[in-house]
Each structure stands twice: as C-alpha cells, then as structure tokens.
Amino acid sequence: MQSEFLFRNIREPKIFAKAAPTRKTFEIDPHTKGFLKDGKPFRYISGTIHYFRVLPDDWRDRLRKLKFAGFNTVETYIEWSSHEPEPGVYNFEGGLDLFSYLDLAFEEGLLVILRPGPFIDAGRDMHTSITWTDGLMSYSRF
C-alpha cells in the first residue's frame, strides 16, 4: 500500500514502499534518558552531507565514507528554494533528486535526519529564504 503523498508526479522513496515485517520503534528510555531503537539502547552518530552540494554520481561514495567513518546517520537540509522556485513548480530531478539520495542512504544502512525549509541556515543566498514567500510569511532572524 502506498502512502498518501503531497505532490503529484513525484515518486516516493523506495523505503516507503517496503512493508516492515515487524513494528519499528524509537523512543526515550524514562530510566536512562537514552534512546531506544526497536527496544534496544541506541546512540545515533550523525554527519551532514547536503545532497544539493554533491554531484549525484558521488552520493553513494560520500555516504559510504560517512558510514565507514563510524556514523550511523546522515543529516541534510531540504533546500526548498531550489525544489519550488516559484509557487506550484517543483523540481526533484538531477542534483535535487532527494528521494534517490534517501534511497541510497537507506541502502548503505544509514538513518536519515531531514531538516526541511523553507528557511535553512546552510550558507546559501539569504539563508535560502524562498523569495516568492516573502509576502506570505515572516520569521525572526537571530
């Protein structure tokens, strides 16, 4: 069964289509205050690789290097200003194919922390504020 997806004509990551044979959990142990993943103590060790800063042909190599360096989680922003350059126009192709990037991360055995926009502080122009939303939203800068 496919999950409900917000955008038409954009494929889901393969990981969504896989049926989990058992119930997966991620919670905080009230006694140790540590993480429990599937009921077992878990420590996530995260490194950042922004898919939109690396050529797609290099994604698997970079993810493998992250894994070999001892990380179990990759973190990335979703640079929404590139994915929706104007209202209702979406781009998830080439270097912006977020779902292929997620598929590769899962294939390499990495968990993923997604950090969605529209505002990201990743050293991009205007912190990647989406210019067409300037009149629609306001936010505080620290």
Secondary structure as UniProt FT lines:
FT   TURN            8..9
FT   HELIX           14..17
FT   STRAND          26..28
FT   TURN            30..32
FT   STRAND          35..37
FT   TURN            38..39
FT   STRAND          40..42
FT   STRAND          46..48
FT   HELIX           51..53
FT   HELIX           56..58
FT   HELIX           59..68
FT   TURN            69..70
FT   STRAND          73..78
FT   HELIX           80..83
FT   TURN            87..88
FT   HELIX           94..96
FT   HELIX           98..107
FT   TURN            108..109
FT   STRAND          111..116
FT   HELIX           125..128
FT   HELIX           131..133
FT   TURN            134..136
//
